[in-house]
Amino acid sequence: MFAFKYVIQLGMDGLETMDKAAWTKEMLRAFYDLYIKAIDIGMRPNTHFDKAGWKYLLPSFKEQIDYAFTKAQLKSKWDGYKKD
């Protein structure tokens, strides 16, 4: 269900290898639906999600797709979406 590719990035300690997720249509749909719901509930008071928003998003997303992404991974996806 999940495909990962290795990404090399320059970090503070030199080169680091990270896994990058290949998002399926179902994952993207769940991701966007949850984010819209969190915004509608008021968990994004300004331009960023508050602590309660992240506490809602992380387990909700894991429950829907049966895989746990980190906050940094979800935030990166959200930031990338906003640029599109």
C-alpha positions in Angstrom: 0.0 0.0 0.0 2.8 2.4 0.7 5.8 3.2 -1.5 8.8 5.0 -0.2 11.8 6.4 -2.0 15.0 7.6 -0.4 15.7 11.3 -0.4 19.1 12.6 0.4 19.2 16.0 2.0 21.8 18.2 3.5 21.3 18.5 7.3 23.2 20.1 10.1 25.4 17.0 10.5 25.9 16.5 6.8 23.9 14.3 4.4 20.9 12.6 5.8 18.7 9.9 4.2 15.0 10.3 4.6 12.0 8.2 3.4 9.6 10.1 1.3 6.0 8.7 1.1 4.3 8.1 -2.2 0.7 9.3 -1.5 -2.2 7.3 -3.0 -5.4 9.0 -4.0 -7.2 7.5 -0.9 -4.5 8.9 1.4 -4.8 12.3 -0.2 -8.5 12.3 0.1 -8.4 11.4 3.8 -5.7 14.0 4.3 -7.6 16.8 2.8 -10.9 15.8 4.3 -9.4 15.8 7.8 -7.6 19.1 7.3 -10.8 20.8 6.1 -12.8 19.3 9.0 -10.1 20.6 11.5 -10.3 24.1 10.0 -14.1 24.1 10.1 -14.0 23.0 13.8 -11.7 26.0 14.5 -8.4 24.2 15.2 -6.5 26.7 13.0 -7.1 30.0 14.7 -4.7 31.9 12.5 -2.5 30.6 9.7 -1.3 27.5 11.6 -2.9 24.6 13.4 -2.9 24.8 17.1 -1.8 22.1 19.5 -5.3 20.7 19.7 -5.5 20.6 15.9 -2.4 18.4 15.7 -3.6 16.2 18.5 -6.7 15.7 16.4 -5.1 15.3 13.0 -2.3 12.8 13.8 -4.4 10.0 15.3 -7.3 10.6 13.0 -5.2 10.2 9.9 -3.5 7.1 11.4 -6.9 5.6 12.1 -8.1 6.2 8.6 -5.1 5.0 6.6 -3.6 2.6 9.2 -0.2 4.2 9.0 1.4 6.8 11.4 3.0 9.8 9.8 4.9 12.3 11.9 3.7 15.8 12.4 6.7 17.0 10.3 5.6 14.8 7.4 2.0 15.9 7.5 3.0 19.6 7.9 5.4 19.2 4.9 2.5 17.8 2.8 0.2 20.6 3.9 2.8 23.3 3.1 3.4 21.7 -0.3 -0.3 21.7 -1.0 -0.7 25.4 -0.1 2.0 26.2 -2.7 0.1 24.4 -5.5 
